[in-house]
Amino acid sequence: MAVDAVSGAASAQTQSASAAAADRATLDYDSFLQLLIAEMRNQDPTEPIDSTEYVAQLATFSQVEQTIQTNARLEELLKASSISQAGSLIGRTVTSADGTVSGVVQQVEITDDRAVAVLNNGGRVDIGPGITIS
């Protein structure tokens, strides 16, 4: 059975993108907190912040925090899925996209940015678009 792409490799790429997005979300979260604190410190005592506006800002704060937690849990699920899918390659024959490396998968190494199939003949194939699995 030939497969143009393996979901596990896509998951590994998605994980990298998720990690980068989580970093950006953390920056946004931290920035939001800094802005909220600065606003509270620098508000005019004669005209304090409107209570409804303050509640709206706290609700936004809560929503940002929940989104970050959801993203972290989603990233954990993607990692688990990637490991499961990579394990299903063991014992199958894999051929690289250019056709130069082929062999039976003995193990799969998963790093932050990619998955690599280690073959019985000592070869290594990056799991990704264009490989053939049979």
Backbone bond lengths (Angstrom), bond angles and torsions (degrees), N, CA, C in turn:
res aa  C-N    CA-C-N  psi(-1)  N-CA   C-N-CA  omega(-1)  CA-C   N-CA-C  phi
1 M - - - 1.451 - - 1.515 107.38 -
2 A 1.307 118.27 122.44 1.464 121.87 179.76 1.513 109.66 -92.82
3 V 1.298 115.35 139.70 1.455 121.11 -179.76 1.511 107.56 -131.33
4 D 1.325 117.53 127.98 1.461 120.90 -179.48 1.510 112.73 -74.98
5 A 1.306 117.15 -30.57 1.463 119.94 -179.11 1.512 108.52 -148.00
6 V 1.281 115.53 151.68 1.455 120.61 178.98 1.512 108.07 -109.23
7 S 1.318 115.34 131.95 1.460 119.84 -178.83 1.515 111.92 -58.31
8 G 1.330 116.74 -31.52 1.459 120.69 -179.99 1.512 111.71 -60.41
9 A 1.344 116.86 -41.86 1.462 119.79 178.64 1.519 110.06 -68.11
10 A 1.326 115.57 -38.93 1.464 118.57 177.14 1.515 109.84 -63.31
11 S 1.340 115.57 -37.99 1.458 119.08 178.27 1.518 110.94 -65.04
12 A 1.353 116.45 -38.75 1.470 119.65 178.70 1.519 110.18 -63.39
13 Q 1.337 116.17 -41.13 1.458 119.38 178.14 1.525 110.06 -67.83
14 T 1.312 116.70 -38.20 1.461 121.14 178.25 1.520 110.34 -64.65
15 Q 1.353 115.85 -37.27 1.454 119.74 178.51 1.515 110.91 -62.21
16 S 1.350 116.37 -42.24 1.460 119.44 178.39 1.518 110.43 -63.02
17 A 1.323 115.95 -42.94 1.461 120.02 178.39 1.524 110.40 -65.37
18 S 1.347 116.36 -37.88 1.461 120.07 178.59 1.511 111.43 -65.45
19 A 1.327 115.84 -40.59 1.469 119.50 179.22 1.526 110.21 -63.16
20 A 1.341 115.60 -42.38 1.468 119.13 178.74 1.530 110.13 -65.08
21 A 1.327 116.40 -41.11 1.469 119.75 178.68 1.526 110.66 -65.38
22 A 1.333 117.15 -38.32 1.464 119.94 177.88 1.523 110.88 -64.25
23 D 1.351 115.95 -38.58 1.465 119.23 176.89 1.521 110.24 -62.55
24 R 1.342 116.54 -44.10 1.465 119.68 178.43 1.527 110.31 -64.14
25 A 1.343 116.96 -40.04 1.468 120.63 179.31 1.519 109.95 -63.83
26 T 1.314 117.07 -39.19 1.457 120.11 178.39 1.512 110.18 -63.52
27 L 1.322 116.30 -41.52 1.457 119.41 176.88 1.519 110.27 -61.98
28 D 1.312 116.54 -43.00 1.453 120.19 178.94 1.526 110.66 -63.91
29 Y 1.299 116.82 -40.50 1.457 122.98 179.18 1.526 109.45 -63.09
30 D 1.332 116.00 -49.03 1.468 120.20 178.73 1.524 111.24 -62.83
31 S 1.317 116.08 -41.44 1.464 120.43 178.75 1.515 110.45 -62.05
32 F 1.331 116.11 -42.02 1.464 120.16 179.08 1.523 110.74 -60.77
33 L 1.335 115.75 -45.14 1.468 119.20 178.99 1.525 111.36 -61.78
34 Q 1.314 116.67 -43.51 1.465 120.16 -179.86 1.530 111.19 -62.71
35 L 1.318 115.92 -42.07 1.464 119.52 178.52 1.522 111.58 -64.93
36 L 1.337 116.39 -42.71 1.457 120.09 179.95 1.532 110.61 -62.58
37 I 1.313 116.68 -44.96 1.470 120.32 179.89 1.528 110.45 -65.64
38 A 1.328 117.03 -43.03 1.466 120.41 179.08 1.522 110.59 -61.92
39 E 1.327 116.13 -40.34 1.465 120.24 179.48 1.534 110.34 -64.00
40 M 1.325 116.55 -42.45 1.459 119.71 -179.13 1.533 111.24 -67.66
41 R 1.334 116.35 -37.92 1.463 119.70 179.85 1.527 112.45 -69.17
42 N 1.318 115.68 -34.76 1.458 120.63 -172.13 1.524 114.55 -102.35
43 Q 1.315 116.46 10.76 1.463 117.05 -179.64 1.538 110.27 -71.03
44 D 1.279 113.71 152.08 1.470 120.94 179.62 1.537 108.29 -73.20
45 P 1.345 117.66 119.39 1.471 119.63 -178.98 1.522 113.17 -61.43
46 T 1.324 117.17 -25.69 1.469 119.15 179.69 1.521 111.60 -79.34
47 E 1.343 116.32 -20.01 1.470 121.53 177.47 1.526 108.80 -134.71
48 P 1.321 118.13 73.90 1.466 120.27 -177.98 1.529 111.35 -64.96
49 I 1.308 114.58 163.08 1.472 120.66 -178.45 1.534 109.79 -58.98
50 D 1.300 115.82 140.86 1.457 122.70 177.51 1.534 109.01 -64.50
51 S 1.310 118.14 136.33 1.468 121.65 -176.12 1.524 112.15 -61.54
52 T 1.327 118.28 -35.48 1.467 119.48 179.36 1.525 110.48 -68.56
53 E 1.323 116.53 -36.79 1.469 120.42 177.55 1.531 109.93 -66.70
54 Y 1.326 115.81 -39.99 1.457 120.73 179.06 1.532 110.04 -63.29
55 V 1.323 117.62 -44.28 1.466 121.68 178.65 1.525 110.12 -63.20
56 A 1.312 117.43 -40.39 1.465 121.04 178.14 1.531 110.65 -62.30
57 Q 1.329 116.92 -40.64 1.459 120.12 178.23 1.528 110.87 -66.38
58 L 1.308 117.93 -39.90 1.462 120.66 177.50 1.529 111.02 -65.75
59 A 1.316 117.24 -36.53 1.463 120.68 177.14 1.523 110.03 -65.27
60 T 1.322 116.66 -40.73 1.462 120.88 177.03 1.521 109.96 -62.95
61 F 1.316 116.36 -42.89 1.457 122.39 177.61 1.527 109.90 -56.98
62 S 1.312 117.15 -47.02 1.457 122.65 179.99 1.527 111.00 -63.07
63 Q 1.313 116.47 -41.91 1.463 121.30 -179.85 1.526 111.09 -64.24
64 V 1.317 117.69 -42.00 1.466 121.66 178.46 1.528 109.41 -62.52
65 E 1.319 116.96 -44.16 1.462 121.18 -179.71 1.531 111.00 -62.07
66 Q 1.326 117.37 -43.21 1.461 121.16 179.37 1.517 111.13 -65.65
67 T 1.314 117.97 -37.60 1.465 121.79 178.54 1.518 110.60 -63.65
68 I 1.317 117.09 -41.83 1.464 120.92 178.63 1.528 110.48 -63.27
69 Q 1.318 117.28 -42.71 1.465 120.48 178.47 1.522 111.37 -65.08
70 T 1.318 117.46 -39.37 1.458 121.56 178.01 1.525 110.42 -63.55
71 N 1.329 117.31 -43.04 1.460 121.16 178.74 1.522 111.49 -62.52
72 A 1.314 117.61 -39.47 1.466 121.21 178.76 1.524 110.52 -63.54
73 R 1.326 116.64 -42.63 1.475 119.98 179.09 1.523 111.17 -67.51
74 L 1.313 117.11 -38.55 1.457 120.94 177.96 1.524 110.36 -63.59
75 E 1.311 117.23 -40.23 1.464 121.22 178.05 1.532 110.60 -61.83
76 E 1.328 117.44 -40.35 1.463 120.87 177.08 1.524 110.92 -62.41
77 L 1.322 117.78 -41.34 1.468 121.34 178.22 1.529 111.32 -64.16
78 L 1.331 116.92 -40.63 1.457 120.54 178.65 1.527 111.63 -64.31
79 K 1.319 117.27 -39.01 1.465 120.66 177.12 1.519 110.54 -63.03
80 A 1.312 117.29 -46.02 1.460 121.57 179.88 1.526 110.47 -61.57
81 S 1.308 117.02 -41.82 1.462 121.77 178.74 1.523 110.95 -64.30
82 S 1.323 116.99 -42.08 1.463 121.90 -179.95 1.520 110.69 -62.36
83 I 1.324 116.96 -43.47 1.468 120.88 179.76 1.525 110.31 -64.27
84 S 1.312 116.65 -42.31 1.460 121.14 179.33 1.526 111.29 -62.75
85 Q 1.315 116.46 -44.39 1.460 120.52 -179.60 1.527 111.34 -68.17
86 A 1.320 117.35 -37.69 1.459 120.71 178.42 1.523 110.19 -64.22
87 G 1.316 117.01 -39.45 1.459 120.92 178.88 1.511 112.94 -61.92
88 S 1.317 116.86 -28.93 1.468 119.86 -179.72 1.533 112.46 -71.69
89 L 1.337 117.77 -11.24 1.472 121.04 178.60 1.523 112.55 -82.35
90 I 1.320 118.04 -19.98 1.463 121.21 -176.33 1.527 109.72 -61.97
91 G 1.349 114.86 130.15 1.460 121.42 -178.69 1.518 114.27 90.44
92 R 1.320 117.09 -6.47 1.466 121.06 179.89 1.524 109.91 -99.29
93 T 1.308 116.95 156.81 1.462 122.27 179.38 1.518 109.07 -88.64
94 V 1.333 115.09 130.96 1.459 121.72 -178.93 1.522 108.49 -123.66
95 T 1.334 115.96 138.57 1.451 122.11 175.69 1.517 108.32 -124.18
96 S 1.339 116.04 134.21 1.467 120.68 -178.97 1.520 110.59 -63.72
97 A 1.307 116.05 164.13 1.467 121.88 -177.06 1.525 111.87 -60.54
98 D 1.342 117.18 -35.47 1.474 119.75 -179.52 1.522 112.27 -88.93
99 G 1.332 118.25 -2.63 1.452 123.00 175.52 1.520 114.86 80.21
100 T 1.309 118.63 6.05 1.466 121.10 -176.64 1.519 113.67 -84.95
101 V 1.311 118.28 -24.47 1.465 121.87 -178.45 1.517 108.75 -122.69
102 S 1.347 114.60 130.45 1.458 119.52 179.93 1.515 108.73 -148.93
103 G 1.313 117.10 149.99 1.454 121.51 177.22 1.506 111.33 168.46
104 V 1.335 114.61 177.68 1.454 121.37 -179.93 1.526 108.35 -87.91
105 V 1.311 115.96 133.36 1.462 121.54 -177.42 1.526 109.61 -73.61
106 Q 1.362 115.79 123.11 1.454 120.92 175.91 1.524 111.19 -95.23
107 Q 1.327 115.44 -36.59 1.458 119.94 178.61 1.519 109.06 -154.76
108 V 1.311 115.59 164.48 1.461 121.69 177.96 1.516 107.77 -126.14
109 E 1.333 115.79 127.73 1.460 121.53 177.32 1.525 107.96 -102.42
110 I 1.314 116.14 128.34 1.459 120.92 -178.71 1.517 107.90 -115.60
111 T 1.330 115.65 124.72 1.460 121.18 175.33 1.524 107.63 -114.35
112 D 1.326 116.00 -175.83 1.462 119.44 -179.42 1.516 112.85 -62.81
113 D 1.334 117.05 -31.84 1.457 118.57 -172.72 1.522 115.36 -113.83
114 R 1.355 118.13 -5.93 1.464 118.00 -179.10 1.520 111.16 -164.71
115 A 1.328 114.04 170.16 1.457 122.21 174.02 1.521 107.11 -122.82
116 V 1.340 115.93 137.47 1.463 121.21 -177.95 1.521 108.41 -126.25
117 A 1.343 115.88 129.16 1.455 121.12 175.97 1.520 108.20 -88.29
118 V 1.346 116.51 126.48 1.461 122.14 176.06 1.524 105.83 -97.53
119 L 1.338 115.54 123.22 1.457 121.35 -172.34 1.521 112.21 -95.10
120 N 1.341 115.96 162.23 1.463 121.62 -179.36 1.525 112.83 -65.28
121 N 1.325 118.87 -21.44 1.458 122.40 179.93 1.530 112.03 -94.71
122 G 1.329 117.12 10.05 1.462 121.29 179.45 1.520 114.00 90.55
123 G 1.305 116.93 -8.38 1.465 121.06 179.67 1.520 111.43 -72.91
124 R 1.307 114.52 162.62 1.472 121.58 178.60 1.531 107.59 -133.21
125 V 1.324 115.60 135.97 1.470 120.66 179.64 1.517 108.05 -130.30
126 D 1.348 115.48 125.60 1.464 120.38 173.00 1.522 107.77 -67.72
127 I 1.309 115.39 128.96 1.457 119.84 179.08 1.509 108.19 -83.46
128 G 1.317 115.64 117.96 1.449 119.99 -177.47 1.516 111.10 -176.50
129 P 1.314 115.73 -167.48 1.463 120.01 -178.70 1.512 112.11 -58.56
130 G 1.328 115.21 137.30 1.462 121.62 174.70 1.504 115.34 96.62
131 I 1.331 118.77 -14.33 1.470 118.33 179.21 1.512 109.43 -75.51
132 T 1.332 114.60 157.61 1.461 120.76 178.33 1.517 108.12 -114.77
133 I 1.308 115.59 131.03 1.464 121.76 178.96 1.528 107.70 -118.61
134 S 1.331 115.27 127.58 1.471 117.60 179.34 1.507 110.43 -136.76
